[in-house]
C-alpha cells in the first residue's frame, strides 16, 4: 500500500513529540490536494468531524494553488 504498512499503530502513538516533529514532511502539492479532497468529503458527510474537516479544508484551500 505505502511505506507505512509495517508500522505498528500502537507503538506509533508512543513516539515522543520532539521526535515526531522532526519526521513530519512538507506535503507535495498533489498530497495537499488529496488531503483537501478528503477533508471536503468528510465535511460533507455531516458527522461528528464535519465541522473540523470543513475548517481545515478552508485553511488548506487558502494556502495552496488551485488544481486548474
C-alpha positions as CSV (number, residue, x, y, z in Angstrom):
1,X,0.0,0.0,0.0
2,X,2.5,2.6,1.2
3,X,5.8,3.0,3.1
4,X,3.9,2.8,6.4
5,X,2.4,-0.7,6.1
6,X,4.9,-2.2,8.6
7,X,4.3,0.3,11.3
8,X,2.6,-0.8,14.5
9,X,-0.2,1.6,15.2
10,X,0.1,1.2,19.0
11,X,3.8,1.9,19.1
12,X,3.4,4.9,16.7
13,X,1.2,6.5,19.3
14,X,4.0,6.4,21.9
15,X,6.6,8.4,19.8
16,X,7.8,11.4,21.7
17,X,6.5,14.7,20.3
18,X,10.0,16.1,19.6
19,X,10.9,13.0,17.5
20,X,7.6,13.2,15.6
21,X,8.1,16.9,14.7
22,X,11.4,16.1,13.1
23,X,9.8,13.4,10.9
24,X,6.9,15.4,9.6
25,X,7.5,16.2,5.9
26,X,6.1,19.0,3.9
27,X,3.2,17.9,1.7
28,X,3.7,17.9,-2.0
29,X,1.1,19.9,-3.9
30,X,-0.6,16.7,-5.1
31,X,-0.7,15.4,-1.5
32,X,-2.2,18.7,-0.3
33,X,-4.9,18.5,-3.0
34,X,-5.6,14.9,-2.0
35,X,-5.9,15.9,1.7
36,X,-8.2,18.8,0.7
37,X,-10.5,16.4,-1.2
38,X,-10.6,14.0,1.7
39,X,-11.4,16.8,4.2
40,X,-14.2,18.1,1.9
41,X,-15.7,14.6,1.7
42,X,-15.6,14.3,5.5
43,X,-17.1,17.8,5.9
44,X,-20.0,16.9,3.5
45,X,-20.8,13.7,5.5
46,X,-22.2,15.8,8.3
47,X,-20.7,13.5,11.0
48,X,-19.0,14.5,14.3
49,X,-15.9,15.6,12.5
50,X,-17.5,17.6,9.7
51,X,-17.1,21.0,11.4
52,X,-13.4,20.4,12.0
53,X,-12.9,19.0,8.5
54,X,-14.6,22.0,6.9
55,X,-12.4,24.4,8.9
56,X,-9.2,22.6,7.9
57,X,-10.4,22.3,4.3
58,X,-10.8,26.1,4.2
59,X,-7.4,26.7,5.8
60,X,-5.7,24.4,3.3
61,X,-7.6,25.7,0.3
62,X,-6.4,29.2,1.2
63,X,-2.8,28.2,1.3
64,X,-2.4,26.1,-1.9
65,X,-2.9,27.0,-5.6
66,X,-5.9,25.5,-7.3
67,X,-5.6,22.4,-9.4
68,X,-6.7,24.2,-12.5
